[in-house]
């Protein structure tokens, strides 16, 4: 009912709904997160309290909504909701714990990804060490990025992937971190 009501003016005026869904701080609007994901405009929010966790993901231009409710505090309803959304749109979904097939890239191929990026206001530094691509975000521990395609990498310590956009000069201009069903863009600095 809530989702259906948001397609009308029963709950909010068109102006209030537009304001709610317009990001003003790191993809955050008024009470919801508004992002573009794989060509879909997504409005989402989750939460948890006293042993319950939830996620609501609205694909507003597709008139589709996924709601996940859990009474298991360690569930990841955001990931579950985003995976269900991917299935809804015919995309492949990797099962939990299922890692991509790792490939080998030589040091020269890895060097184009080196640089200082900014991810959600934090430094995201990427460098090559002993033939491996390493990344450090803010005060978090350094992690290795394992290649599974020419510009795509995965982590083994958490379920996350990093993909790079390479510009004509051969260097990466940005990195996209996909984790817990969310994509964050890290812009490369000079």
C-alpha positions in Angstrom: 0.0 0.0 0.0 2.8 2.4 0.9 4.6 1.8 -2.5 1.3 2.2 -4.4 0.5 5.4 -2.5 3.8 6.9 -3.5 2.8 6.7 -7.2 -0.2 9.0 -6.4 -0.6 12.2 -4.4 -2.5 10.5 -1.5 0.5 10.6 0.8 2.8 13.3 -0.6 2.3 16.1 -3.1 4.3 15.8 -6.3 6.6 18.5 -5.1 7.3 16.8 -1.8 7.9 13.5 -3.4 10.3 15.1 -5.9 12.2 16.7 -3.0 12.3 13.5 -1.0 13.8 11.6 -4.0 16.3 14.2 -5.0 19.7 13.5 -3.4 21.4 16.4 -1.7 24.1 14.7 0.3 26.0 11.6 -1.0 22.9 10.2 -2.7 20.7 10.9 0.3 17.4 12.7 -0.1 14.8 13.3 2.6 14.7 9.9 4.3 15.7 7.8 1.3 18.7 7.0 -0.8 18.3 7.8 -4.5 20.7 6.2 -7.0 20.9 5.2 -10.6 21.8 1.5 -10.8 22.2 -0.4 -14.0 19.9 1.9 -15.9 17.2 1.9 -13.2 16.3 4.8 -10.9 16.3 3.3 -7.4 14.8 4.7 -4.2 15.8 2.7 -1.2 16.0 2.6 2.5 16.7 0.0 5.1 16.9 -0.3 8.9 17.1 -2.5 11.9 16.2 -2.5 15.5 15.8 -5.1 18.3 16.6 -8.1 16.2 14.9 -7.1 13.0 16.4 -5.8 9.7 14.6 -4.5 6.6 15.2 -3.2 3.1 12.8 -1.5 0.7 14.0 -1.0 -2.8 11.8 0.8 -5.3 12.6 0.7 -9.0 10.4 3.7 -9.6 10.7 4.0 -13.4 10.0 0.2 -13.7 7.0 0.2 -11.3 8.7 -2.6 -9.3 9.4 -2.9 -5.6 11.3 -5.4 -3.5 10.7 -5.6 0.3 12.9 -7.8 2.5 12.0 -8.3 6.2 14.2 -10.4 8.5 14.1 -11.3 12.1 17.7 -12.6 11.9 19.9 -9.7 13.0 22.9 -10.8 10.9 21.0 -11.1 7.6 21.9 -8.6 4.8 18.5 -7.5 3.6 20.0 -4.8 1.3 22.0 -7.4 -0.6 19.0 -9.8 -0.7 16.7 -7.1 -2.0 19.2 -6.0 -4.7 19.8 -9.6 -5.8 16.0 -10.1 -6.0 15.9 -6.9 -8.1 18.6 -8.3 -10.4 16.7 -11.5 -10.9 13.5 -9.5 -11.6 15.4 -7.8 -14.5 16.9 -11.0 -15.8 20.5 -10.3 -14.5 22.8 -13.0 -13.3 23.2 -13.3 -9.5 26.1 -14.8 -7.8 25.2 -16.9 -4.7 26.7 -15.9 -1.3 30.3 -17.1 -1.0 30.6 -17.8 -4.7 33.6 -15.9 -6.1 34.3 -15.0 -9.7 37.0 -16.9 -11.6 40.3 -15.2 -10.9 42.5 -14.3 -13.9 46.2 -13.1 -14.1 47.1 -9.6 -15.1 50.8 -8.5 -15.4 52.2 -5.6 -13.4 52.0 -3.2 -16.4 48.3 -3.9 -16.8 47.7 -3.3 -13.1 49.6 0.0 -13.1 46.9 1.9 -15.0 44.6 1.5 -11.9 47.1 3.0 -9.5 46.2 6.4 -8.1 44.6 8.4 -5.4 40.8 8.3 -5.5 38.1 9.8 -3.3 35.3 7.6 -2.3 32.4 9.1 -0.2 34.7 11.8 1.0 37.5 9.4 2.1 40.8 8.7 0.4 40.8 5.4 -1.6 44.4 4.7 -2.6 45.2 2.0 -5.1 48.8 0.8 -5.8 50.7 -2.2 -7.1 52.9 -4.1 -4.7 54.8 -7.3 -5.7 52.6 -7.8 -8.8 49.4 -7.4 -6.8 46.8 -4.6 -6.9 46.2 -3.3 -3.4 43.7 -0.8 -2.1 43.3 1.2 1.1 40.2 3.2 2.0 40.6 5.7 4.8 41.6 4.0 8.0 40.5 0.5 6.9 43.1 -2.2 6.5 44.8 -2.6 3.1 43.1 -5.3 0.9 44.1 -7.1 -2.3 42.0 -6.7 -5.4 41.8 -9.9 -7.4 41.2 -9.6 -11.2 38.4 -11.5 -12.9 38.4 -9.3 -16.1 40.6 -6.6 -17.6 39.1 -3.8 -15.6 37.1 -5.8 -12.9 38.3 -7.0 -9.5 36.8 -8.7 -6.5 37.8 -8.9 -2.8 38.0 -12.0 -0.8 37.8 -10.5 2.7 34.3 -9.1 2.1 31.7 -9.5 -0.7 32.6 -6.6 -2.9 33.8 -5.7 -6.4 35.7 -2.8 -7.9 35.5 -2.0 -11.6 37.4 0.7 -13.4 36.7 3.1 -16.2 39.8 3.5 -18.4 40.2 6.7 -20.5 42.0 7.0 -23.9 45.4 7.9 -22.3 45.3 4.4 -20.8 44.8 5.3 -17.1 41.7 4.7 -15.0 39.6 7.8 -14.4 37.3 6.4 -11.8 36.6 3.2 -9.8 33.2 1.8 -8.9 32.8 -0.1 -5.6 29.9 -2.5 -5.6 29.1 -3.8 -2.1 25.9 -4.8 -0.3 23.9 -4.0 -3.3 25.1 -0.4 -3.6 27.5 1.2 -6.1 29.7 4.0 -5.0 31.9 5.9 -7.5 35.5 6.9 -6.6 36.9 9.7 -8.6 40.6 9.8 -9.4 42.5 12.8 -8.3 45.7 14.2 -9.9 
